[in-house]
Amino acid sequence: MGDDWSHNGAFRQLSLVYWYDQEATRQNKEKWWSDHFDDYESWLAAGPAGEMAHQRGLDQVGFYQKFLAHLAYDAFWQEQALDKLLAKEPLSVPVMLVHSLWDQEDIYGAFHVFRAIKPKDTDNSKVFLVMGPWFHHQQLLQGNAIGDIRFSEDTAAYFRHTLVRQFFDHFLKDAAPRADLAPVTAFETGTNRWQRLSAWPPRSEDGHIDMVRLYFQPAGKLGFSAPGPAEPDFEQYMSDPAKPVPFLRRPIHIEGDKGEHDWQTWLVSDQREASSRTDVLTFTSEVLTEPLKISGSPIVNLIAAMTGTDGDFVVKLIDVYPDEVGREPKMGGYQLMISADIFRGRYLDGFDQPRPIRANEKERTGSVCRMRTTFSCLAIG
């Protein structure tokens, strides 16, 4: 649902590259090839993802054929979902689940497995969740920064030396001291502090989750109060499939050291390139006068109409930095994506129930659209 090749019904086209490299031959000797330096141009020239797959011979690959036979989140996928499988089993071994807040590949699984098995851990002795400010597998590397976003410590070293070491010592060594681990240990970006939590998402003192509503306002504004009934009730833009919005600044070339770096850090890349396009709507709040904490998975409730019968909606929650950042001038005005995801329109009724969008009619996304988990404190200014 939210890892690897599928995000809320939308197919991640770069998955074809991975499938080709992994399954084209038993020895993984065949490598994906491209006739453009800019991957954006390569995919645009091919047209539909299916045509790109055909050109590369993926019709012969077994997994690709299974994917084509099960494009929706049907029983074939649901019966393999790890969170659903583990929810049916007794809890017999200790588990530490590690979630990377900016994991460009697998940002869905750890949290959902935690949600499935944690209720079985009635004395908080076996299931632990760690959430760190990393890209995919960065907890094994250096963790004092991700892209241009810097932290006050090596967060990956802290994870290895303080958290996971305690876990392994306690459960694998004789006479080891009891691990001093909270059910959830999470790094809050913005304040850049590790926090010990009893649950995820965090609860208030009375045990409730504080839900806050954020509304689109007229003239591209964003606010915590619903707009009045007499105010304009829609914004519009023209989307041209021949000029799709890229996920990175062009040229996009995911090869070599720079390509690997760009792929690992694209979730924290500056969003000004996208937000300045005429086919992207932006809504901006007033400057914050007090810190704003955001914890959990934001729910997107869109009401939209379109002239076509299918399309993707990409929603991003962005922290806009002050115009001037004293010690790091290049970060002035930086737009950091703290949560986002893509939603394919045909799955408005459920990810196992595709249907055409009703052209020129208002459609509501409802609770089916959840963005990725975040734990962030937006600063004043």
N, C-alpha and C positions, 0 to 999 in steps of 0.2 A: 504493500500500500504506500509506503513512504521511503523505501530503501531501493537502491540500485536502479532498476529499469522503469519502475512505475511510481508516480507520485499523484495520488488522487485521480487516477484514471488516465493521466497524461504520460505518454511514453518518452523516456529519455533516450534520444537518438544515439548518443555516444555508447549506449549499451551494445549496439551492433558491433562496434570496434572490439569491445571486450569479448563478446561471444565468438567473434571471428578468431581472435588471438588464442582463445581458450579451447575452441572445439573444432577448428578447421582441420587440424591433424592431431593425432595422438601425442606427438612429441612437441606440440606447440611451436612448430617451426615456421608456419605461415604467419606473416604479419600484415596487418591492414595497410593498404596503400592509398595514396591520395594524389590527384592531379592538380591540386591547388595548395599553395602555402597557407592561405586563409581557409580554415575549416568552414567558416560561414559560407564562403563562395562554393565550396565543394558540395555542401548539403543543398544549397539553393539550386545549383546546376542539376543535381540529381532529381529534384522534385520531391515526391512522397518518400517517406522512410522505406516503404516497401520496394520502391524502385532502386534505392541505394543498396538494399540488401540483395536484390536480384542481380545487380551489376557486380557485386562482390562474391556471388555464388553461395550466399547463405541459404538459398533454397535447399541445399544439400545437408544442412546442419540440423540435427534432430531437435535440439532445444528451440531453435527458431520456429520450426514447424509446430511445436507444442504451444509456443507463444501465440502464433497466428490462430490456432484453434481455440484459444482461450483469451481473447483480448480483454474481456471484462473480468471483474473479480468474482468469478463463478466458483462452483464447488471444487473444481480442480485446484484452485489456489487456496481457497478457504480451508480445505482439509489439510493443507501443508503448513498453515500459519503456525509458527512456533509458539506464539503466545497462547493460541487456542489449544494447542496440543499439551503444553505444560500446565495449563489451567485444569486439565482433567487428571493430572498425575499427583500423587502425594509428594510432599516436599521431603526429600531424603538426604540431600547433601547441601552444604553451605554454598552460597552463590554471591559473588560480587559482580554486579552489572556496571559497565563503564560506558557512559554516554558522553560524546563530544558535541558541544553546543553548536559548532560550525562544521559538522561532519558532512563533507560534500558527497559522500557515497551512502552511508548507512545511518541516517539520522532518526530513524523511526523505531527500530527494533528494541533497543535496550529499555527504553521507558515503558513500552507496551508489555514486555515480558515482566518487568518489575510490577506493573499494575496487575498482571495476571497471577503472579505467585506470591506477592507480599502478603495478601490476606491469610495465607496458610502459616505464616511466620508469626504466630500469636505472641511469642515472648521476645521478639526482635533479636533473635540470636543467630539466624541463618541467612537472611536475605538483606543485602546492602546495595545501595545505588550511589555511584559517584558520578558527578557531572562536572566536566572541566571545559575550559575555553580553548578547545583544540579543533584541528581538522582531523580527518580520518587517520587513526593510529598515532597521532602526535604525542600521546602520553608516553610513547616509547622513545621520543626524541627530545629536543630542547623545547621548553614551553614558556619562555619569557616573552614571546610575541607570536602573533599570527598575522602574517602580512604586515600592514602598517600599524596594527593595533598592538600596543605594548602594555605589559603588566609589570608590577613591582617585584615579581619573583619568578623563578623558574617553576611554573605550576606543574609541569610534567615530573620534575625531580621530586616535588612535594608528594605527588601521587605515588611515585615508586617507593620513596624512602619512608613515608609516614603512613600512608593508607594501605596500599596493597601488601607491603611488607608485614604490617601488623596482622593482616588477614591471613596470609600464608603461615606466618610464625605460629599464630594461635591454633590453626586447624591442622597443621602438618608437623609441628615439632612437639616433642614430649616436654612437659614442664615449662612451656612457654607462658608468659603472662597473658592474662585475658586481654583480648583486643578492645581498645577504647574507641569503638566506631559507632557513629550515629547511624540510624536507619538510612538517612540520606546525607551525604556530604556534597555540597554544591558550591561552585565558585560563582559568585555574583559579579558580573561584569559591570563596570561603572564605578562601584566602590572597590572593586578588585580585592575581594575578601572571600576566603573560604568560610562557609557557614555550615553548622551542624543543625539538621532539621529532623523532626520526628516523622514527617510525611511529605509526600509530593503530590500536587502542589502544596506549598505551605498553607497552614490554617491560621486563623485568628485565635485569640485566647479562648473563645467559646466553641472552637472546633469547626468553624465555617470557612469556606473559601470566599474571599471578598471579590465579587464580580463587579467590574467597572465597564460601562458602556462608552464607546467612542463613536461619534457620529460625523458623517460627511456633512459639510455645511455649504451654503451657496458661496460662489466666487472662490472656490478652491480652498476653503478653510476647513479646519478640523476642530471639533470641540467635544466636551463632555455633556453638553445639553442638546437635546433634540431640537432641530430647526423648527421654526413656527410654521403653521399650515399655510400661511399666505406667501411664504418664500418660495423661490424657484425650486422645483423638485427633481431636477435631473441635470447632469452634465453629459456631453457627448463627445465622441472622437471617431476618427476614421481609421480603421485597421486594414492594412493592405497585406494579404498573405505573401505577396512578392517581396515585401520588405519587412520581414519579421524582426522583432526586437531581440538582439543577441544578449546572451547572459554575461558576456565579457566585452571589454573594449576590443575592437578589431585592430589589427588582424588577430584571429584566434588560432593558435598553433600549439596543440597539446602534445608536443614532443620535445625531447631534450630537457636540460635542467630548468630553463625558463618556463617551458611548457608545463613541466611537473609542478613548479611553484605556482603558476597561474591556476592550474586545476585544483591544487590543494587549498588555495586561499581565496577562491572566487566568491565565496559566501561573505567575505568581509571586504570585498573590493568596493571602491568609491562608486556610489550609485548615481552620481551627477550625469554620467553619460546617458543613462536610461531616462532619468527624470526630466531631462531637457528635451526629449523627443515630443513631437506634436501628437503622436499616437499613444501617448502615455498620460493618464490623468494623475495629477498630484494634488493632495490635500494636506495643508500644513496648519499645525496648531499655533497658538500664541507661544511666545517664549516662556518656558517653564519658570515659575517663581518659587517652586519647591521641588525637591526630588520626586521622581515618579518611578515606583518599583513595578516591574512586570514579571510575573512568575507563572509558568505553565504554557498551555497551548492556546493562543488566541483563536476565537471562533469568528469566522467571517460570514456575515449575513448580508449578501448582496441582493439588490433588486435591479435587474437589468433587462433591457430589450435589445435585440440585434436583428439585422436584416437577413442573416444567414440561419442555418439550422444546426450548426455546431461551432465551437470555438473554445479557446483556452482563456481562462482568467488567471492572471498572476497578481497576487496581492503581497505587498511588502510593508512591513512596519520598520520605519527608518529613524534613527537618531541623528539629527542634524547638528553637527558641532558648531560652536560659536564662530563668528567670522574670523576672529583672531585667536590663535592658540599660542601663547607666549613662547614656550620652550620648543614647540614643534610647529613652526609657521606653516609647513606644508599641510598640516591637518586642519587649517582654517576652513570652515564650511564643509568639511568631510561629511559624507552621507553614509553612515554605517547601518547595514541591514541587520537588525537584531532578530527578526523573525520574518518568514515569508513562505510561500508555497504556490504551486500551480494547481489549477482545478479544471478538469475537462468538462465542458458544458453538458455533454450527453448523459452524464451520470448524476444529474440533479436529484433524481428519485432514489439513488442508491448506486453503489459501485458495481452491483451485480444486475442492474436494471437499466441498460442504456436505452435512450430514446432520443429522437431529434429535438432540438430546441424549437419551440413554437415561434416562428419568425414574426417579428413586429409585435410581440406580446410580452408583457412583463413576466419575468421568471424570477423566482426567489431561491437562493442557494440553501438557506436554512443551516442546520447544524452539521450537514455533511461536510462542510469546508472548514477544516482545522489547519492552522498553520503550525510550523514546527515549534517544539518546546524551546522556551527561552527563560533565562534567569538574569535579569538586567536591571540596573538602577540608572535612570536617565537623570543627569545632573542639571542643576539650575543653569539657565542661560542657553 
